[in-house]
């Protein structure tokens, strides 16, 4: 029996046999590359909203284009922005040339998605991973970031923030942790924070990794410089953009505990595991191999010797040396770090549909999987099926019917927006108004601004500015007067709509014209839009 097994293994090791598996694997990758590219093209070019709150960032871009500070207290909550200023600033020169449109914003998001994939490819190239596995990792991350229900490919700063976070983590890796690379890392880390706040998490990854595996001295210096740079940036931002932290920090800080539930984490973990069953099986095979190999080659190894080896790897006295001599790869360390962040905190947020998992954990999972499987000579035979199945799981739900569904409804709404000058809008149609250079009353973030109050120590350090609430009152009174005096040509809101700005009493002044059904392809939702005209 052993002789038969040896003969079978020798047969598998034949170069021609392995080469055929590589060719087949490569052909599947080309197919999925075309599929993902085609779907992404549809997402970018769809002329109507593909998700509910795409108007939020477009509203900020519009203000910047007109030379208006988007963080003016008296623009709240009409032009609230809960995320950051970097993405609209990057979009701004393109919007000035091609207009403040959905495709322009999504194209910039697409650029940063592909740029993030390119960083992953460069890391794998540095780790001497086989080219086909490198390509697989890029496609799998790309498919993850486009996965239906996620906001990354929409008018959203997440792809830009992810790119800056990956630069924060990997620039020191590429430049061997020199001081200049650490300085550049700090700049990108702070920039990531002002793109979308949670991407600041890249800086603690670098700080802790330096301490554990590179140099305790560099870690302390890096951490101190991060703190100083961050404090200066906060002072500068608070001066130039007065309401920035009310929107982008305090609202999220206060809302997060109210939107965290353990059942959400459990649901997302189950879904993530389901989508990555191919990777899970591949990694279990690798683990089984490692255990069997350890059993056969290290029969005399015991727990005491393992503990002794671990203790000998720790260095406490040498300030220049790392705490642990035996280095853990950066991508594996970052993956463990973000897995802990997701389990302990961010994975419980019920407002997210898998996108924290895809943005924070998937890049490092793909690097690790491609690198580990590539260390086996027979990887095309052992793992290619599972890796392709994983890619299929992530891209099999690209259903194009959602782009064509209810197109007539969107066309009807577009005509109404074009032919009427003053419209009270729901957030859903804000992009249509912005495209026509017409005033919006709700951009998608207006419901959250009341959450910007201070609590605890932050209430002592940052005084609350009452102008936010004064602006809310002014806007509320203005909308009420426009309703009473029938200044709105139309009121266009979805059925069941609730807002502080427009009470149910508006029905005394406006009559129902009819419903319009529209669909948003990326979040797979249908909305019944109601149209009202003055009586």
N, C-alpha and C positions, 0 to 999 in steps of 0.2 A: 504493500500500500504506500509506503514511504517513497519507493522508487517511482510509483505512478504520480505521486504528488510532485516530486522533483522534476519529472518529465513535463508535467503540466506547467510548472513555473518557468522552466526553460523555454517552453513554447511561447508563453506570454512575453518573455523577454526578447523575443525576436524583433529586430528593428523595424521590419516591414509591418508587423502586426501592430506595434505601438504607433507607427506612423499613420496607419489607416484610421486609428482612433483619433489621432490629432486632426487629421483632415476632416473627419466627420464632425468633431467638436467645433472646428473653425467654421464650417458651413452653417451649423446651427447658430453660432455667434453672429454671423453676417445676417442671417434671417432676422434675429432679434434686434440687431442694430437698425435695420430698415424699419421694422415694426415700431420701435420706440421713437425713432426720428419722425416717422409719419404721424404718430399720435401727438408728439410734442408740437409739430407744425400746426396741427389742428387746434391745440390749446392756445397757441400764440395768436393765430389769425382769426379765431372766432370773434366776430365784431361786437358781441354783447357779453355781459358778465358771465363768467364761468363759476363764480362763487359770490356769496351774498355781499361781502364787505369790500369789494374791490375799489370802491370809490374813496376809501379813507386816504390811501397814499396819493391817489390822483388829486385829491383836494389840496394836499400839502404842496404838490408839484405846481398846481395852478397858482397858489399864493406866491410861491417863489418866482414863478414866471412873470408875475405882475409886480415884483419888487416888494412884496408884503412879507413881513416877518410872521411865519406861521405860528410862532409861540407867543403871540400877543394875547394877553388875558381877555381882551374884549372880543376875540374871535371864538371864545368858548361858549357853548359846546358845538357851535355850528361847524367849525373846522378842526375838531379834536383829532389828535393822532397819538395813539397809545404806544407806538413802536419806536420810531427814531427819525433822525433827520438825514442820515447818510444816503440812504437809497434814493429819496427824492432829489437830493443834490446831484447824484450821479445821473439820474434820468434827465435832469433839467436841460442840459445842452441839446439832447436829442429831442426833447419835447419842444424846444424853441424852434427846431428845424422842421419837425414832422407833426407837431400838435400834441396836445395832452390827450392821448388816446390809449385804449386798452392794449392794442398790439405793441405800441412803443414800450409801455411799462413791462409787458410780459416778455418782450425780446431782451430787455436788460436782465430780467430774472433768469431767462434761459442762458444768457451768456455766463452768468455766475454759477449756474448749475453745471455747465460744461467746464468752466474753469475749476470748480471744486473736483470734478471727475479727473481733470488733468493733473491736479495735485496728487490725487491717489495714484495715478499712473506713474508719476515721477518717483513717488515713494517706493512703489513696487519695483521700478527699474533700478533704484538705488540698492534695493535688497536682492537684486539679481533673480527676480521671479520670472519664470517662463512667459514669453510674450502673450501666448494665448490665455493664460490665467490672468495676466495683467488686463487684457481686453475684457475678459469675463467680469473682473471686479469693477471696471469702469461701467460696463453695461448694467450690471446689477445695481450699482449705486444710482445710476441714472434712472432706471426703472423705479427704484424706491422713492426717489424724489418727485416722480410724476404720479405716484400711486393715487388712484381716485380717492377723494375725500381729504387729501392733504392740500395745504395752502401754498407749498413751495413754488409751483410753477405759475401761480396767480400773480396779481398785482400785490406783491408782498415782499418785505425786505429779507425774508428768511434765507434765500439763496445767497444774497450778498453777505449777510452776517455769517453764514456757514463758510464762505470763501475766506473771509478775514480770520475766522477762528482757526481754520486749517492752516493758514499762513502763520498765525500766532504759535501754533504747536510745532509745525514742521520746518519753519525757517531755521531755528536753532539746530534741528536734526541735520539739515542739509549742509550747514556751515560749521558743523562740529562744535556747537555750543560756545563759539567765540563771543567776546563781549559785544561786538558790533551786531552779531546775529540776535543777541538777547535784547539789545536796544531796539532793533527793528521789530522784534516780537512784541515788545511792550506797546509800540505805536499801533500795530495792527490789532492788538488785544483791546486797546481803548477804543479804536475805531469800530471794532466789532460790537462793543457795548452800545455805542451811539447809533448802531444800525438796528439792533434788536437786543435788548438788555441781557438775555440769558446767554448770549454768545461770549460774554465776559468770562465764562467758565473755562475758556482756553488758558487764561493766565494762571489760575491755580493748578492746572495740569502741569504746566511748564515749571512752576515754582516747586511743587512737590517732587516732580521727577528729577530736577536738578539736585535737590537735597538728598534723595535716596540713591541716585545712580550716577551722578556726574560730579558735583562738588558742593559741599555744604556752604562754602564761602560764596560761590556764584549764586546759590539759591537765596541766601540772605540778602545779598546785594540786589538781585533781581526783584525780590519781594518788596524791598524798601523803595526801589525806583518805581515799581508798579504803583505803590501807594502814593508816592509824591506826585507822579504823573497824573494819576487818577484824580487826586485832590485839586490840582491845578486845572484840570479839564472841567471838573464840576463847577469851580468858581467861574471859569470863562463861559461855560454854557449857561449858567444861571444869570450871568450878566447880559449876554447877547440874546438869549432865548428865555425870557422870564418864566413862561409857563411850561417849559420843557419837562421839568421833573414832576410837576403836577400830573401831567399826562403819562409820561413814559416810565415813571418809577412808582410814584405813590399810589396811583390807581391800581397798577399790577400788584404792588406790595399788599394793598388792603384786600383786593379781591381774591388773591390766590388761596388763602385759607378757606374761603367760602366755596371755592370751586374744586376742592380736593376730596376725592372719595376713593376708598380702597377697592371698591368694586370696579371702578374705571381702570385702575392699574391691572387688576386680574384679567379684565376683558382684553386690554391691549397686549398684555404678555401672551395670552392665549392666541390672539390674532397674529402677533409677530412670530411666534413659534410655528404657527400653521403656515405662514407665508415662507418661512425659512426652513422647512422640514428637510430640504435637500442638504443645506449646510449642516444642520444638526446631525444627520446621518453620517455625512462625511467626517465631521469632527469626532463622532463616536467611534468610527473606524480607526481614526488616527490615535485616539485615546486607548482603544483596545490593543492596538499594535504596540504602543509605548508600554502598557502594563505587561504584556506578554514578553516583550523584549527585556524589560527590567527584571521579570521573574526568572528568565533563562540566564541572563548574564550577571545578576547580582544576588545570588542565593544567600550569600553571607551578610548582606546588608540588613541592619536592624534599626530600630527607632533611635537608639542612642547615637549611632554613627551619623544618622541623618541630622539629628539635633546638633551634634558636634560640628558638622559641616556648615550648618546655618549660622551658628554662633561665630565660627571662624571667618565668615564672610562679612561680619559687622565691624565697622571701624568707627570708634567714637572720638578718638583723640586728634587725628589728623584733620585739620580744618580745611585743607585743600582737597582732601579725598571725599568721595561720596560716603553715605552711611553704609551702603551695601555694595561690596566689591563686585559681586556677580550681577551683571546688568540684565534687567528685563527689557525686552524691546519696547520702544516708545508706543507703538500702535497697540500692543497688548495692554500696556499700562493704562493708556488713555481709554481703551475700551472698558476695562474694569472700573475705572473712575466714573465714566458716564453711565455705566450700568448701575452703579451704586446711586448716582444722582437721580436716575429715573425711578428706581425702586423706592428710594427714601422720600422723594419729593415730586419731581416733575411728571412722572408717569401717572399720578393720581388726578391730574387736571382734566376735568370732563369737557373742557372746551376744545381740547386737542384730539384730532383723529389720527393717531399714529405718527404725526409728523415729528414730535420730539424724539421718538425712537429712530426714525429714519435720518433725521438731521444730526443727532448727537452720537448715536451708537453705530449706525450702519457703516459709515466710512471706515471705522476701525475694525469692524467685523469683516468687511470685504478684504481689507489689507491682510489681516491675520489669516483668513481662510485661504486666500490665493497663495500667500507665502508658505504656509504650513503644508498645503497639499502639493505645492511645487517642489518640495524637498524629496518627494518620492519619484523614483525613476519611472515607475509604472502608473503615475497619476492619471494619464489619459484613460487607462483601462479601469482603474479603481474608482475614480471620482467624477469623471466627466458626465456620466448620466445624472448623478445627484446634483451637480452644479447647474446643468442645463434645466433640470426639473425646477430648481430654485428660481432661475430666471423666468421660466414659464409661469410659476405661481405669482410672481410680482407683475407680470405684464398680460396675463390672460383676461383681465377685466377691462381692457381697453375697448369699450363698447361705443361705437361711433353713432349709434342711434340717438344718443343724448345731444349731439350737435345739431341734428336735423329736427328733433322733436320741438314742436311749438315755435318754429321759426316765424310763422305768421303772427304769433302773439308779440314777439319782439319787434317785428316790422311795424305793427300797429302802434306800439308804444313809442317807437322812434319817430313816427309821423306826428303823434300827439306832442312830443317834446319839441319837434322842429316848428310846429305851427302855433305854439302857445308860448308866451314870453314869461309869465309868472306862474310857477308850479310849486305847490308844496309836495315834496317827494318823500318816498321811503328810501332807505339807504340803497335798496336794490337798483334803483334807476339813477342813482347819483352819477355814475359814469356817462350816461346818455346826456345829462344836463351839462356836465363838465365839457364834454366834447363839443357841445353847441355854445360854449362860453356863457352859460346861464347860471344864475345863482342857485346854490343848493341850500337846503335847510337841515338836512341830515346826511352825514357822510359815512355813518356806520359805527362811529365810536362815541356818539353823543350820549348813549345810554350809560356810559361808565364814568363820566367825568365827576359825578357826585361822590365817587369812591376815592377822590384825591385827598381826603382829610388825613391829618397826621395822628399818630398814636405812639405811645411809649416814649423812648428816648428821642426819636425823630421829631416829636412835637416840640422838644426843647431846642434841638439843633436847627430845625428849619421852620421858620414862622409860616403860618398859613396865610395866603393872600386872599382877602375877601373879594377881590375883583372878579374871581372866577364865578362866584355865586351872583354877583351883581350883573355880570354879563348874561348869565342864565335867565335872570329875571327880566332883563331888557329884551332878550330874544323871545321869551314866552309872551310878554306883553305885545311885542310887535306882531307875532303870529296871530294872537287873539284878535287884535285890531284888524289885521288883514282878512281874517275869516269873517268877522262881523260886518265889515264894509265891502266884502266880496272882492278883495283886491287880487286874490288868486284866480287865474283863468281856469286852473284845474287843481284838484287834489288827487294825487295818484299814490295809493297806498295798498299794501297787500291785505287780504281778508284776515280778520283777527288782529290787525295792527294795533299796537299799544305804544303810546309815547307821551311824555310829559308835556310836549309842545302843543299837541292837538287833542283837545278833549272830545268826548262823544257829542257835545253840543254843536259841533260843526255841522251836524245833519240838519239843524234848524235853518242853515243858510245855504247848504249845497244839496243837490239832488243826485241820486245814484244814476249813472249813465249805463254802466254795464261792466261785466268782468272780462279780464284778459288772462289767459293761462300762458305762463312762460316756464322755461326749464333752464337750470344752471348745470352745465355738463360735468364740471369737476366735483361738485359736492352732491351730484345726483339728486337734486331736489326740484320739485315743481312748486310754483307760487301762483296763487290766484290773486291777480291784481285787480283792484276795484278803482274805477274812474268816477270822479264827482265833478259836476259843473255848478256854477252859481244858480240859485233858484230865480 
